[in-house]
Amino acid sequence: MAEHETTLAEMTLAGDDAVVPFHVEPLDARGRAVQLGPMLDDILARHDYPEPVARLLAEMIALTVLLGTSLKFDGKFIAQTQTDGPVDLLVVDFSTPSAVRAYARFDDERIAEAEANGATSSPELLGHGILALTVDQGTHMQRYQGIVELNGTSIEEVAESYFRQSEQIPTAVKLAVAKIARRGESGFVETWRAGGLVVQFLPDAPDRMRMPDLPGGDAPDGAEEVEDTIEFDDTWLETRALVDTVEVSELTDPEVGVERLLYRLFHERGVRVFPSNPVEDDCSCSRERIQSVLDSFSEEEFAESIEDGHIHVTCEFCGETYEFDPAEFDKSTEDETGLKH
């Protein structure tokens, strides 16, 4: 009796908010793909950013979960931009195995001007500055941080540049963001979606091996640096050409799905997918953590934090506000008479 071969229709598909690792062995290509739905929509809806800002942050979230879920240890992966553009700060914090939080800082007037002028592409919103990628393995391990310049390029391009220049790995990145109208109980409702695909050239052959994708990542161990001519390897050129055919609609359409997209791209070569890694909107802030930070304040900093007899701290990521009574802390403060108590 012939062994049963599982078809795409019989597979348990990952669906939204789950990163799918894959391997195309004949092309020496490994990668990750994701479609983000409810998780992304919850984050963006909470902040209620202007649409261009929301789109930019969504791209960063997609990139961060694709890279962060490759880590093989308990820790954090943080992607952060610091630039001179209308959106001067983006932070996406991924805590293994699945927690995501994110926020953006921007200039309202400059964003309004950019929208009026139609200057809302990621290079125009970011301007010039840096993208920092940080791997944090905990208090007893040294942090790793890679920094790449942002000089009028897209998030896709700067990510590819980082891996090519800093890690010597040919990398293709595709990111897409969309708002999709769905019929709800009271009419049509718009929700945010994003998709992403990262593919890297990681041959197993010793004479063609690459360095690991990130310190502690899931690329093959023991890889060595080779010359940049690998960028022109025929198998990598084929991989790149296939990835370049991906459309924005394919990355964001829930009816397409990650596995179907990967099959469409690589079925002639054969693609193997691995168990997915779910990701979720989950902030790590807590009353205890914030109290610990306040405990570290000097008396002057502590006194300046008191308003109307209380200390209020709002988390930039999730918007949760914590209220503290100064009497909870062992600090010397001054009342309105100027006397310490």
C-alpha positions, 0 to 999 in steps of 0.5 A, spaced: 500 500 500 502 506 497 504 511 503 499 517 504 502 524 502 499 529 505 496 535 501 496 542 502 488 542 503 489 537 509 494 541 512 493 544 519 494 551 516 497 556 521 492 562 520 493 569 523 498 571 528 503 565 527 510 565 524 511 559 519 519 557 518 520 554 512 526 551 508 527 550 500 533 545 500 534 545 493 535 553 493 539 553 500 534 558 502 531 558 509 526 563 512 520 565 515 513 568 513 507 571 517 500 574 516 498 578 522 491 580 524 487 581 530 494 582 534 496 587 530 489 590 529 489 591 537 495 594 538 494 599 532 487 601 535 489 602 542 494 607 540 489 610 534 495 613 530 494 617 524 494 612 518 501 613 515 504 612 522 500 606 523 502 603 517 509 604 518 509 601 525 505 595 522 511 594 518 516 594 524 512 589 527 512 584 522 519 585 521 520 584 528 516 578 529 519 574 523 526 575 526 525 575 534 521 568 533 528 565 530 531 566 537 533 559 541 533 562 548 529 566 553 530 573 552 528 579 548 529 582 541 528 589 540 527 593 533 528 601 534 529 607 529 531 613 531 531 618 526 530 626 524 523 624 520 516 626 522 516 619 525 522 620 530 522 613 534 519 606 533 520 601 538 518 594 537 519 589 543 519 582 542 519 577 548 520 570 547 516 565 545 511 570 543 509 577 546 509 583 542 509 590 544 510 596 540 509 604 540 511 610 535 513 617 537 511 622 532 510 630 530 503 631 529 504 637 525 509 634 520 505 628 519 499 632 517 504 636 512 506 629 510 499 627 508 497 633 505 503 633 500 502 625 499 509 624 502 507 618 506 512 613 504 516 609 509 523 613 507 519 620 507 516 619 514 523 616 517 528 621 514 535 619 516 538 616 522 539 609 525 535 602 526 538 598 532 537 591 532 538 588 539 538 581 542 538 581 550 539 574 553 538 576 560 542 580 566 547 574 566 549 575 558 552 580 554 547 584 549 548 584 542 546 590 538 547 591 530 546 598 528 545 600 521 544 607 517 537 609 515 538 614 509 532 615 505 531 607 504 525 603 506 524 598 512 525 592 507 531 595 504 535 597 511 533 590 513 536 587 507 542 591 508 543 590 515 544 582 514 548 583 507 553 588 511 553 586 518 552 578 518 554 577 511 548 573 509 544 575 502 537 576 505 530 578 501 525 581 505 518 583 503 513 587 508 506 589 506 500 592 510 493 593 509 486 595 511 481 591 510 473 592 510 469 587 513 462 587 514 460 587 522 453 588 526 453 595 524 456 595 517 463 595 515 469 595 519 476 596 517 481 592 520 489 592 520 493 586 517 500 585 515 504 580 512 512 579 512 517 574 508 524 573 510 528 569 506 536 568 507 541 564 503 544 559 508 547 553 504 549 547 508 555 546 504 562 548 508 565 551 502 558 556 501 556 556 509 554 563 511 554 566 518 548 565 523 542 570 522 542 573 529 546 571 535 542 565 538 538 564 531 536 558 528 540 558 522 545 552 522 551 553 527 558 553 525 557 557 518 563 561 516 564 568 512 565 568 505 566 573 499 560 577 497 560 574 490 555 569 493 550 574 492 550 572 485 550 565 486 545 562 481 540 559 486 540 565 490 538 569 484 533 564 483 530 565 490 530 572 489 527 572 483 521 568 486 520 572 492 520 579 488 513 576 485 510 576 491 504 581 491 502 586 497 495 583 496 498 576 497 501 577 504 495 580 507 489 576 504 487 572 509 484 567 504 491 566 501 494 564 507 502 563 509 502 556 507 499 557 500 503 563 498 509 559 500 507 553 496 505 558 490 512 561 490 516 554 491 512 548 489 517 547 483 523 546 488 519 543 494 518 547 500 518 544 507 514 548 513 515 547 520 511 548 526 508 555 527 510 560 532 504 564 535 505 571 537 500 575 541 499 582 543 502 582 551 505 588 554 510 586 560 509 592 564 506 591 571 505 595 577 511 591 581 516 593 575 514 601 575 515 601 583 522 598 582 523 604 577 521 609 582 524 606 587 531 608 584 529 615 583 533 620 587 529 624 592 529 630 587 526 626 581 521 623 585 519 629 588 518 632 581 514 626 579 508 628 584 502 631 581 496 633 586 499 628 591 500 622 587 504 619 582 501 617 575 505 613 570 502 611 563 506 605 559 507 608 552 506 601 549 499 598 552 497 605 555 495 602 562 496 608 567 498 606 574 497 610 580 502 611 586 501 614 593 508 617 595 507 614 602 508 607 599 516 609 598 521 610 603 523 617 600 523 624 603 519 629 600 517 636 601 510 639 602 507 646 601 510 649 607 517 646 604 518 642 610 521 635 609 517 629 611 
